[in-house]
Amino acid sequence: MKKIFTILSDGFIRNLHPGKLNCRVKKKLLTLRGSRIGENLFLDIGVIIRSPNKMEVGSNVVISCYTVITAGGGLKIEDNVMIGYNCNILTQNHIIPHNISESIRFSGHKFDAVHIKKEVWIAANVTVLPGVTIGEGAVIAAGATVTKDVEPYSIYAGTPAKKIRSR
């Protein structure tokens, strides 16, 4: 029964168009699956969330279309965060074995939490890799790949993302 609920709730979360009622339905489904979520979550269409039981989201958070979140390693998103279209927030990655005769596919995963502090804007097509903390008030430019911690009130761009200036 739990598996059926997971499949159905994933479908509703992914496919319901945004709107006040639908966002409340999505929030309720996520909280039933263990997420801790504040007020006024805007969850757009096409968002995929894996392991929502390890995700904490503050108030007034926007997660835009076609974003993929893997929260298995733990994810905390604080208040007033905006995540743009087609982003990837990843808290887990494949283990790459030292022995080349071993398959990467069957070597398992490693997990590392991501923390996005308050008042952050993550623009479209950004990838945030496991283990990253994005400091308060930071801006991540479109298309960036965040591989290391981001300083507060700074603007980062590029692949890998580098600080281009302070706000």
C-alpha positions as CSV (number, residue, x, y, z in Angstrom):
1,M,0.0,0.0,0.0
2,K,2.9,2.4,0.8
3,K,4.4,1.8,-2.6
4,I,1.1,2.6,-4.3
5,F,0.8,5.8,-2.2
6,T,4.4,6.8,-3.2
7,I,3.7,6.3,-6.9
8,L,0.4,8.2,-6.8
9,S,1.8,11.1,-4.8
10,D,4.8,11.4,-7.0
11,G,2.5,11.6,-10.0
12,F,0.3,14.3,-8.3
13,I,3.4,16.3,-7.2
14,R,4.9,16.1,-10.7
15,N,1.8,16.7,-12.8
16,L,-0.6,19.1,-10.9
17,H,-0.4,22.6,-12.4
18,P,0.5,25.2,-9.8
19,G,-2.2,27.2,-8.0
20,K,-3.1,27.8,-4.4
21,L,-5.1,24.7,-4.0
22,N,-2.8,22.4,-5.9
23,C,0.3,23.7,-4.1
24,R,-1.5,22.9,-0.8
25,V,-2.2,19.4,-2.1
26,K,1.4,18.9,-3.1
27,K,2.6,20.2,0.3
28,K,0.2,17.8,2.1
29,L,1.4,14.8,0.1
30,L,5.0,15.7,0.8
31,T,4.4,16.1,4.6
32,L,2.6,12.7,4.6
33,R,5.8,11.3,3.2
34,G,7.9,12.9,5.9
35,S,8.9,16.4,4.6
36,R,8.9,19.3,6.9
37,I,7.5,22.3,5.0
38,G,6.8,25.9,6.0
39,E,4.1,28.2,4.7
40,N,3.5,29.3,1.1
41,L,5.4,26.6,-0.8
42,F,5.1,27.2,-4.6
43,L,5.9,23.9,-6.3
44,D,5.6,24.1,-10.1
45,I,4.7,21.4,-12.6
46,G,7.3,18.7,-13.5
47,V,9.2,18.8,-10.2
48,I,10.6,15.5,-9.1
49,I,11.5,14.9,-5.5
50,R,13.2,11.7,-4.3
51,S,13.4,10.9,-0.6
52,P,11.1,13.7,0.6
53,N,11.4,12.3,4.1
54,K,14.9,13.8,4.3
55,M,13.8,17.3,3.1
56,E,13.1,20.4,5.1
57,V,11.7,23.5,3.3
58,G,11.1,26.9,4.9
59,S,8.4,29.4,4.2
60,N,7.8,31.3,1.0
61,V,9.9,29.0,-1.2
62,V,9.5,28.7,-5.0
63,I,10.6,25.6,-6.8
64,S,10.1,26.1,-10.6
65,C,9.3,23.7,-13.5
66,Y,11.2,20.5,-14.1
67,T,13.5,20.7,-11.1
68,V,14.9,17.4,-9.9
69,I,15.7,17.1,-6.2
70,T,17.4,14.0,-4.7
71,A,17.1,14.5,-0.9
72,G,18.5,11.1,0.2
73,G,21.5,12.7,1.8
74,G,19.5,15.4,3.5
75,L,18.3,18.7,2.2
76,K,17.5,22.0,4.0
77,I,16.0,24.9,2.1
78,E,15.5,28.0,4.3
79,D,12.9,30.8,3.9
80,N,12.4,33.0,0.8
81,V,14.4,30.8,-1.6
82,M,13.7,30.8,-5.3
83,I,14.9,27.9,-7.4
84,G,14.6,28.5,-11.2
85,Y,13.5,26.2,-14.0
86,N,15.2,22.9,-14.8
87,C,17.5,22.8,-11.8
88,N,19.1,19.8,-10.2
89,I,19.6,19.8,-6.4
90,L,21.5,16.6,-5.6
91,T,22.4,15.1,-2.3
92,Q,23.7,11.7,-3.5
93,N,26.0,10.4,-6.1
94,H,27.4,7.2,-7.4
95,I,30.4,5.6,-5.8
96,I,33.2,5.2,-8.3
97,P,35.1,2.0,-7.4
98,H,38.9,2.0,-7.5
99,N,38.9,-1.4,-9.1
100,I,38.1,-0.8,-12.8
101,S,36.7,-4.3,-13.1
102,E,33.8,-3.3,-10.7
103,S,30.7,-1.7,-12.2
104,I,29.9,1.9,-11.2
105,R,26.3,1.0,-11.7
106,F,26.4,-1.6,-8.9
107,S,28.8,0.2,-6.5
108,G,26.2,2.0,-4.5
109,H,25.7,5.6,-3.6
110,K,27.3,8.1,-1.3
111,F,25.2,10.8,0.4
112,D,26.0,14.3,1.6
113,A,23.6,17.0,2.7
114,V,22.8,20.2,0.9
115,H,21.9,23.4,2.8
116,I,20.4,26.4,1.0
117,K,20.2,29.3,3.4
118,K,17.6,32.1,3.3
119,E,17.0,34.7,0.6
120,V,19.0,32.7,-2.1
121,W,18.1,32.8,-5.8
122,I,19.2,29.9,-7.9
123,A,18.6,30.8,-11.5
124,A,17.5,28.4,-14.3
125,N,19.5,25.3,-15.3
126,V,21.7,25.2,-12.2
127,T,23.1,22.0,-10.7
128,V,24.0,21.9,-7.0
129,L,26.1,18.9,-6.1
130,P,26.2,17.0,-2.8
131,G,27.8,18.5,0.3
132,V,27.3,22.1,-0.7
133,T,26.1,25.0,1.5
134,I,24.8,28.1,-0.3
135,G,25.2,31.1,2.0
136,E,22.4,33.5,2.8
137,G,21.5,36.0,0.1
138,A,23.6,34.4,-2.5
139,V,22.7,34.4,-6.2
140,I,23.7,31.5,-8.5
141,A,23.7,32.5,-12.2
142,A,21.9,30.5,-14.9
143,G,23.7,27.3,-16.0
144,A,26.1,27.2,-13.1
145,T,27.4,24.0,-11.5
146,V,27.9,24.4,-7.8
147,T,30.6,22.1,-6.6
148,K,31.8,23.9,-3.4
149,D,30.3,26.1,-0.7
150,V,29.0,29.5,-1.7
151,E,29.8,32.6,0.3
152,P,26.8,34.7,1.7
153,Y,25.7,37.7,-0.4
154,S,27.8,36.7,-3.4
155,I,27.1,36.0,-7.0
156,Y,28.5,32.8,-8.5
157,A,28.6,31.7,-12.1
158,G,30.1,29.2,-14.4
159,T,31.0,25.5,-14.4
160,P,32.3,24.9,-11.9
161,A,30.7,28.0,-10.2
162,K,33.1,30.7,-9.1
163,K,32.5,33.9,-7.3
164,I,32.2,36.8,-9.7
165,R,31.4,39.5,-7.2
166,S,29.7,40.4,-3.9
167,R,26.2,41.8,-3.8
